[in-house]
Amino acid sequence: MKRLKNEPLKKHTTFKIGGPVEILSIPQSEGELIDEIKRCNKNDITYRILGRGSNVLTDDRGIKGVVIKNTESCLELEKRNDFVEVGSSISLQKFVKYCVDNDLEGMEYLYSIPATIGGAIYMNAGRGKRYNKSISNNLVAVKIYDEKEDKVKWLKKEECKFQYRSSIFHKHKDWIILKGKFELDYQPKKIGEKKIKERMKIVKKSQDRQYPNAGSIFKRKSVIGSKLINGLRIGNAKLKDNWILNLGNASFEDVMWLIKISKVVGYITFKKPELEIDIWKD
């Protein structure tokens, strides 16, 4: 078990924003992950689960309690016939590459998302318009640790209540994602590699990855889409389409002001903006 005191969360999020957390815990196995959760509960310590931090905005003033970084604990990755079981700590890139190398298709569109399997399942990550697919399309079951029952169990896909960028795990913070099981069809490796290259070409043309960001701020089905404020800058944070870019040492408040303004414009234009990112503050 690795534990770091007063660790700046900006080092662990793609936004590169965030103050220190009292304890950053990095379990080295599934057992250590579960034990750390039990320890926090036993001692009445508030904890949060963090993956690669690609969908999180954290407060500059810091976070109390423990942040458990689940990037080194659940690393299983195994093919069984047309099924692949993958631990929640595995990155999407590694998972997609593994599928392609094993002549399995259907996940290439996720290659550009800098998230773990756990985070992707939690958010039901996907791509709209061009692909109109989400990670739940090929998901069969999810292995979880249920805090209240103190039990590891599998949930069928239907029990996870997947919706657009949402799942039952948003309401059940006491259910910790440990592993996903996917059913995939056969596809020659060369075709899969070609699809990954095509996906990355699209990303380079359509997404500004020059600056730290957290991807889409609002869910696409509720995005404001207003040209009136596109390009608006507050401090070192800049609104670009449905992204907010950290131009250099942007603050938590810089980003929050852009979010607030976006919401106001959204309501004025009869939209109902729904946040896609998680905001962490005490």
N, C-alpha and C positions, 0 to 999 in steps of 0.2 A: 504494500500500500504506500503510495506517495502522498504526502500532505505538505502543502505550502501555506505559510501564514501571510496574511495581508497581500495576497497576490493580485496584481492589477488585472481586471477582467478584459481590458482592452487588448491584452496579449492573447486572448483566447476567443475573440469574436471577429468575424469578418468585417464588421463596422469599424474596428479599432477604436472603440469608445467604451469607457467604463472604468470606475474606480476599483479599489481593492475589496476583495471578499475576505472575511475573517479567516476562513479555511477553504482552500481549494484541495479537494480530495480526488485522487486519481487511482481507482481500484485497478488491480492487475489480473483479476479473474472474475467470473460470474459470482463465485462464492464471496469474494471480497466486496463486490458491489452490494450484494444482499446484506452482508454483515454490516456494512457502513450505514445502510438505510435503517437497519435494526438499531444500531448504536445511536443514531440521531433521534429516532423515535423514543428509545428508552430514556434518553437524557433530555427530552423535550427541546431538541434543537431543530430550528427551521432549516430545511435543505431544499435545493433545486437541482434538477438534472440538466446537464449541459452536454451537447455533442460537439460538433465542430464550430458551434456558435454562428452559423450562417443565417439565422432567422431571429436574432436577439439584439435588443437595444438595452444596454445596462447603464444605470445611473452613475454619474461621475462621483457622487458622494460615497459610493461603495454599497456593498450588500452585507447584511448581517447573516450570521449562521454559516452554513456549509454549502458550497457548490460542488456537486459530484460530477466530475468530468468523465463521461462514459465513452472514452475513445481507445481504451486499452484493456477492457475487461471481457467483452463478449466478441471474440475474434474467430468464432467457428465459421467455416465456409466449406460446404460439402455438397457434392452432386450425387443424387440417388435417382437413377433412371432419368425421367424428365423433370424431376424436382430438384430445387436447390434450397438448402437451409443455410441462412446467413445470419451471423451475430449482429446485434444492434450497434456495435462499435465500428464495424466495417464501413469504409467510405463507399459512396455510390460509385465512384470511378473504379475502385477495385472490384466491386461486385459486378458491374457491367463488363469490365474487361474479362473477368473470370467466366462469365456467361458466354461471351463471344469466343473465347479460347476453347470452350467446351461445346461449341456448335449449338448454342441455344440462343433464341432470338426473343425480342420483345421489350428489352430494357434500354436500348441504345439512346433513346431520347432523354434519358436521365443523366447522361454522362457529364453534362456541363454543370450540374448542381453540386456545390461544395458542401455536401451534408453527409451525415452518417445514415445507415439504414434505419436506426431507431428514430432519428429526427424526421426522416422522410416518411416513415409509416405514421408517426404522430401527426404530421401535417398533411398526409395524403398528397405528397409532392407529385407534380406532374407538369405537363406542358399543354397549353390550350391551342386554339386556332389550328396551326399546322399539324399537330399530332392528336389533340383532343384525347389524351390518355393520362391516367394517374397510376401511381405505383400499386394501388389496390386492384387494378385490372388483372394482374397476374398473381396476386397474393392469394394463398390458400388458407393460411392460419398464422397466428402470432403467439409466440411464447412470452408469458409475462410472469412477473412476481407480484402477487396480490398481498399488499401490506396487511390489510385488515384480517385476511384469512391466514396470513403467514404461510403462503403456499405458492409453489410454482405450478403453472397450468397453461394449457393451450386454449386459445380462443379461435373459433371458426371466423372466417372472413365476415360472415353476416353479423356476428356478434360485435364486430368493431364499429358498425354503423358509419361507414365512410361516406363523406359528402365532399363537396368541393373545398379543398384545402382544410379539411376538418375530419375528426374521428372521435370516437367515444373517449379516447385518452385525454381529450381536452377537459372533460368533465370528471374523469377518474384519474386524478393526480396520484392516487394510491396504487395505480397499476403501472408497473415499470416494464417497459418493452425490453426483452432479452434477445429475441430472435424472430426472424420472419421465414416463412416457408413459401416458395414460389413454384408455380407450374409453368414451364416454358416449352415452346415447340422447337423442333429441329431447324437449324439454319446453318449453312456452311460458314466457317470462320471468315472467309474473305468478304462475304456480304456484310457481316456484322461490322468488320473493320471499316468498310466503305461507309456504312451508316454513321459510325462515330465521327469520321472525318467530315461528312456532310453536316452533321450537327454542329461541330465546332466551327465550321465556316460560317454557318448562320449566326452563331453566337458572336463571332468577331465583327460581323457586319451590323448586328442589331443591338448589341449590349455594350455599354461603356464600362469596361473593367479596369480602366486606368487607375481609378480611385477606390478605396475601401467602401463597401456598401453591404446591404443585407438583402439585395434582390428586391422583389416587389414588396412595396409597403402595404398596399391595400389589395384585397382579393379582386381578381380581374372582373368578376361579375358585379362588383360594386365600385370599381375604380372611377374617379371623378372625370377623367378625360378632358379636363379644361385646359385650353391653350392659354388662358388668361394668366395663369401662374406658373406655367412650365418655364423653367430656367430661373425661378425665384431663388435668391440666395440670402441666407441669414447666417452671419458669422462665416464659418468655413463649411457650412452645409448647403448643398444646392439640390433643388428639386429638378429631376430630369425624367420626364414622362412619369412612370409609376415607381421610380427609384429615387432615393436620396443618396447623394454622393458625399463622402467625407473628403473635402479638398485638402485637408491637412489640419490635424488637431481640432477637428470640429467637436463641439461639446454636446452633451446629452440635451441641454436646453435648446441649442441651435436646431437639432433634429426635431425635438418636441414642438417647437414653434411652427416648423414647416408642416408637421402632421396636423396641428390644430388649425392652421390656415386652410389646409387641404380639405379638412372636414367641413369647415364653414362654407367653402366654395361648393363642396359636394352637396350640402343640404340646400343651398341657394339654387343649384341647378337640378334639384329634385333627385339627387342620388343619395344612397345611404352607404357611405364608405365603411367597409369592415376591414379592420386591421388584419394583415396576414402575419406580421411579426409579433413576437412577444416582447413586452416592455417590462423590465425588471427594475423595481425600486422598492424601498422599504417605506 
